[in-house]
Amino acid sequence: MATHSLIWLLWGKFLLQLMSKVNAKVPAIIVFGDSTVDSGNNNQISTILRSDFAPYGRDFEGGKPTGRFSNGRIAPDFISEAFGIKPAIPAYLDPGYSIKDFATGVCFASAGTGFDNATSDVLSVIPLWMEVEYYKDYQKKLRRYLGVEKANKLLSEALYLISIGTNDFLENYYAMPGGRSTKFSVQEYQNFILGIAKDFITELYHLGALKIAVTGLPPMGCLPLERTINILDGGNCIEEYNNVAKEFNGMLNGIIVELNEKLPGTNLVLLSLYDLVLEIIHKPNSFGFENAAIACCGTGLFEMSYLCNRKNPFTCPDANKYVFWDAFHPTERTNAIVADHAVKNGLAQFFA
């Protein structure tokens, strides 16, 4: 199995290097969303939802815990590399970077956030509307740095990645008694969230974004934490949550189609990753993994953020054998597979 893992990693690296030599029309990757794409913004705010400590980042270059919720890189990093830009996208709030670094890619995402402002309040993280405000600030800095004409050209040619929504359901709707679930049926809440998503994408468009890729929800009932909660059903996936995700993705696709027709010059893409992730979880051996039910960090059942720390004696020695790094987030290797699928499918049209 170790040989299989090594072969996969070498092959994956070859594919990314090959793709990076393609002359891409995308000069920068601009990221909005939650912990699936946060490269370290939560390091700079007062929240318990952080990952700027070991063993997070142990497989990142230099073994550095950057604030990414993984053992290494996350999907936007691999996508940026595939476009021949750079191997990692910096967090906008990271004081170690400047507008020169952000000009070719920047991340505004915040772990724990959602479309719904009430979701960001749960763990005191950056709400989506504030991510947009940071983006506006970034635009001003970029125009001062490059000049108005060059900056506007870059902003219109950049690829905007959006990955958000899971927390609205798992951290908010289903987890907070007396909250959204008392005001909305799940179908009503889906529509509420989709309305915010539509307004958010439209606002980005009016701010100059034309190439926008949105990820749908994953099979969120199969995350290790949710399977742990479902112990009375043998630790199986919570199908109710998965069904909500599939329904949401179908409606989100309808919004993407609508906005493509409504917003002149835009190219909106829904990155359909649900089926791929579900296949990885149900058939891990087919992808060279040994375990998809539990995570690498700690017992793999419930640990995340501060519960996933260097003092936990149970953390696995080889994260490449696991689909999940902690009870909520994928390993670097899973992120690489997902990114490769996104690049070859929904994002392929953005290559020259």
N, C-alpha and C positions, 0 to 999 in steps of 0.2 A: 504493500500500500504506500510505503514511503517513496518507492521508485515511481509509482503512479503519480503521486503528488508533485514530485520533482519534474516529471515530464510535462504535467499540466502547466506548472508555473513557467517553465521555459517556453512552452508553446504560446501561452498567453502573452508573455513578454515579447515574443517574436511578432505576434499579431499587432500588438500595440505599437511596436517600433515601425512595422510596415505601414500601418495606417497613418502614423505621424509624419511619414514622408509624402503623403498626399497633400497637394496644394489646397488647403482649406480656405474657404471664404470667411471663416469665423476668426476675428482677431482677439476675442476675449470671451470668457465664460462668466456670467453673472448669476449668482445663486441666491434663491430665497427659500425659506422653509424651516424645517425642524431638525431634530437630532440626526436624522438620516443624512443630512447634508451640512450640518454645522461643523465648521473647521476650527472653532475655538472662540466664538463670540461670547459664550457663557462664562468663559474665564474672567471676563472683565466686568461682570455684573454680580449683584448680590443674590445668589440663588444656591440652593443645595444641589441642583441638578448640574453637576460638573464632572469632567473627566480629565482634568489636567494633572493627573498623578498616575504612577505605575499601579497595575500593569497595563493600563491604557497606553497605546502607542509603542508597545515594546517591539513591534515589528516595523514601525515607521523608521525612516532614515535616521540613524543616530540613536534609535531607541527612545525617541522623545515623546512624552505625553503632551500632545498639542491641544487637547480639548476635543478631539474627534472621538466619537463614541464607537471605537473599534480598536483592534490591536494594531492597525496600520492605517492605510489610506481608505478613503470613502469614495463612493461612485463618482462624484464630480471631479475628483483628482484624476481618475482614470480617463474620464471623458476629455478633460483638458489635455492630457497627454496624447490621447488618440488624435486630437485636432492639431497636434504639433505645437502646442502653446507652452505649457509648463507642467511638471509632474504633480504639483500640488497647488490648490487655490487657497490663498490666505484669508483669514477672518478680518473683516473691516475694522473691528475694534481692537485688533492686536497692535499694540504700540511699536512692535518690532518691524512693522512694514510701513511703507509710504505710498503716496499716489503713484509713484513710478512702478511699484509692484502691483498695485491694484489696477493699473491701466490695462493689463492683459488678463485680468480675472480677479474677482472679488466675491466674498461670501457674506451675506447679511443674515443668514439663518440663525435661529436660536433653538437649542434643544428644549423640548417641552412645550413649544408654542403650537398654535393651531389657527385655523381661519377665524374661529370664534374668540373674541377678546377674553371671554370668561375662561377659556382654556389656558391662556398665558398667565392668568391670575393664580391658577392652582399652585404653581411652583415659582411664581414671581420671575418670569422670564420675559423676553422681548416680544411684545405683541406684533402681529403682522403689519399693522399700520405704522409702527415705529421702524420696522425693516424698510418700509417705503420711504420714510423720512430720512433714514440713513442713506438710502439710494439717491435721494434728491441732493443731499449734502455731497455725496460722491460725484454727482454730475457737475456741481459747481467747481469742485476741486479739479476734476478732469478737464474742464474747459479752461481753467486757469493754467493748467499744466501743458495741454496740447494746443490750446487755441480753440475757439468756438467751432470752426468748420471741421477740423480733424476730430474733435471730441464727438460732435454730433454724428459724424460718419461712423466712428467706432461704436457708438451707442446703438445705431441702427443696424449695424452688421453683427453685433455681438449675439451670442446665443444665451438666452435666459432660461435657466433651469429652475423649476418649481417642484418641491417635494414636501407636501404638508397635508394634514388631514387626519392621520391615524390618532393623534392625541385628542382630537375633538371627541372621539368616540371612547377610546380606552381610558383616557385620563380624566375625561370630563363627563360625557353623557352616561356611561355605564358605571363610573366609579364614584360620582359625587351625589350622595342621597340628598334629596331636597333641592337639586339643581335643575339642569336642563330637562331631565327626564320627567319632571313634574309639570313642565310647561309645554313639552313637545312629545308627540309620538315619535318613534324612530324615523318614520317616513317624513314627518314634518321637520325634524331636525336635519335630515339629509337635504331637504329643499332649502332650509335656512342656510346651511353651510355652502351649498352650491350657489346660492344668491351672492354670498360674500365672495366666493371664488370668481364668479362672473364679473363682479365689480372690480376686484383686484386686477384681473387680467386686463380689463378695459382701461384701468388707470395706468398700468404699465405701458400699454399701447400709446396712450396720450402723452406719456413721458418719453416716447421715442422707441420703445421696444417693438421689433417686428418679428424676430425669430424666437418663438417661445415654446418650450417643451414642458409639459406638465405630466407628472407621474400620478397614476391613480393610487388607490389604497392597496396595500398588500393583503395577503390572506392573514389578517391580523388575529384571527382566532387560533392560529398555529404558532404564535410566538411562545417561547418557552414559559414566560410568566403566565400567559393565559392558560396554557396546558397545566401548569402547576395549580392554578385556581380551579381547574376542572378535574380535580383529583377524584371526585366521586364518580366520574364517567371514565375512569381509567387513564386520565391524563391525555385524552384525545383532544384534537382540535375542537374549539368551540364553533360549531357550524353556523350558529346564529350570527356571530360576528363576521364570519367569512361571507355569508349571504348578504349582509349589509354592505360589505366592501364591494361585492360584485354588482349589486344594485346601484351603489353610488358611482362606480366606474362607468356603468352604462349611461347614467344621466350626465356625468361629466363629459363623456364623449359627445353627447348631444349638444352641450354648451360649446365645446370646441368647434363642432361643425357650424353652429350658429354664428359664432364670433368670426370664424374664417370668412363667412359670407358678408358679415356686417362691417368688419373693420378693413378698409382698403389697404392693400399692400402687406397685410400681416400673413405670417405663416405659422399657424398654431398646430402643435403636434401633441397627441396624447401618447405617452410612452406606456404601452400595455405590458406590465411586468408581472401582473397577478399570476397568470398561468405558469410562467417560468419559475417564479419563487415557490409556488405550490408544488411543482414537479421536483424541484430541488429538495424540498422538505419531505415529500413522499418517497422519492427515489434518490436518496443521497449518494448511494454507491455508484450510481450512473455518472455522477459528477466528481467522483473521487473522494467524497466525504465519508466519514464513518458514523457521524452522529448529527441528527437534526432535531431530536426531541429535547435535548438539554444543551446548555451553552458551555463554552470553554471556561469562563471565569467562575470561580467558586464551585458550588454544587451544581451550577448551571440551571437551577430551578427558579430562583427569584432575584439573584444579585444583579444590581445595576448601580451606576454612579459610586457613591462612597461605600456601598456594600461590596463592590468589586475593587478590592485594594490589594496591595502587595503582601499584606499579612494573612490573606486567605490561603490556607494550605492546600486547597483542593483544585486550584486553577490548573488547567491542562498544560502540558509542556509544548504541544504542537497545535496551534490554532487552525492550521490548514486542514485538519481532520474534522473540523466542526463548521456547521452552517452558521451558527450564532456565536458571537463573542461573549456578550452578556445576555441576560434574559429578555432583552428587547431589541438588540442591535446585531447586525450581521458581522461576520469576520471580514477581514480585508479580502480574502479569497472570494467570498460570496459577493462582495462589492465589485470585484473585478469581473466576475461572470455576468452580473446584472448590467454593469456599464458596457461590457462588450456587446451584449444583446441589444442594448439601447442604441449604441453607435451603429451597429449593422442594420438595424431596422428603422426606427423612427427618426434617428438623427442622420442617417446616411444621405438624405437629400441636401444636407447643408455642406457637404463636401463638394469642392469644385469639380 
